[in-house]
Amino acid sequence: MVLLSVVVSKQLSKPSKKQPPKISFRTKTVSVKSAELGVNTFSVEASGRLRAYKRYDIFAEVNGVLQNESFREGTTFKNGEVLVKMNDEELASQLKAQKSSLLGLISQALPDIQIDYKEEVDKWKSFAVELSPNAKLPVLPKIENPKLKQFLASRNILNSYYSIQAQEVRLSKYNITTPFSGILSEALIEPDALVRAGQKIGTFVQPGVYEIETSVTPEELAYLRKSSKIQLFTDANEAVWGTISRINEVVEGGTQMVSVYLRVSDKRVREGQFLRTRINGASIENSIIISRDMINEDGTIFTVRNSDSNLVSKPVKIYSMQGEKALVSGIEEGDLIPLNNISGAFESMKVIPSIIEK
């Protein structure tokens, strides 16, 4: 028993053997290519719906019945053409009566002006001649004499004039003209229907020039420039071109994204159409495009060391990922880069590189 204890004690007192380093004795043949660094354009992929660059919602400012039959979706209008015409007969008749009353007030005041303000009488006679119930209100003569101003105010001439002027402005709101040539893309009422003040009655747009609002991260924003060329793709994968027109300087609080506005002019697209976009940004020097699956979870990739054909882990900076490709920097010229992901790869793993030429 004592002899057994001595043997066990000696075995336990022996120094433990160190584990040999992890070495792969099973080598794999790996297809690689020699890294050729260059200048690559950074791009961001996004999507959005087209909106006409020139568009406005039509709101009525007065009550009335819509009269023009042309107020229907899809109707085109030229610049300055009447887009909305509402029945204004009642207000027009009231204005004629008010202008007639003003003409009567001026006619009654002319004899007194002739006597007390002889130097002003010609201006007011001319104004009375121009004043007509069926014509637009003429410009009021300039009044520099304070006593004449008081006299005209006492005869209610000034109050009547400005009241008519305000009513003419109101009358003009019964007709809405187009600010540019375009198309009525939305009509919310039918002709002969009653329109109420403050009611939205349609949307007018100019076709041909559109914008897409899309969002990018602040990191991606650093590589975008105003006026950069963009490419947009329809559902049929048809490509059209445009430019970055505006970039918002504010980060949206909820999404932490920044809005970028893309402008495109092409007859093949229409408002409301959903498009995918590829925004070309800054050019990245000393960069390379590699297979996306070569990037490890910790932001590194494996390269093959020329001296001993062992794998080396290298950190890279990722600028963008598009489909199966990624744009990165941090690789040196001539590094051997595997073309495909290596199953079970680890630092110092021995491989047999098979260089693939261009």
Number of C-alpha atoms within 10 A of each C-alpha: 5 6 7 8 9 10 10 10 10 9 9 9 8 8 7 7 6 6 6 6 6 10 10 13 9 8 12 14 11 19 17 20 20 18 19 15 18 15 12 17 17 20 22 21 19 16 16 19 16 21 20 21 18 16 19 13 12 20 16 20 16 18 17 19 18 20 16 16 11 17 24 18 15 14 15 18 21 14 12 12 15 16 22 22 20 22 17 18 11 9 15 16 12 14 22 16 14 18 22 15 15 23 22 13 17 19 14 12 17 19 13 13 20 15 10 13 15 12 10 18 18 14 13 19 16 11 18 18 10 15 18 16 19 12 10 14 18 14 11 12 11 10 12 9 11 8 12 15 14 12 16 17 13 11 14 14 20 17 14 17 19 13 13 21 18 10 16 16 10 15 17 12 17 21 17 18 17 17 18 16 15 20 21 21 19 18 18 13 16 17 18 14 12 14 21 15 11 12 15 16 18 20 17 27 24 21 21 17 20 25 24 28 17 18 24 17 14 15 11 18 20 10 18 21 17 14 14 15 18 21 19 23 16 15 10 7 10 11 14 18 16 21 20 22 17 16 17 13 11 11 15 12 8 6 9 12 19 20 20 22 18 28 22 24 18 13 10 10 18 17 19 13 13 18 22 19 24 17 25 20 23 18 15 17 12 16 25 20 17 20 17 18 15 21 19 15 8 8 13 17 22 24 23 25 18 12 6 11 16 21 22 16 18 16 16 18 13 15 18 18 18 12 9 10 14 19 22 23 18 16 21 15 14 12 17 24 24 25 16 14 16 16 7 6 14 15 14 18 20 21 22 15 21 13 15 12 7 5
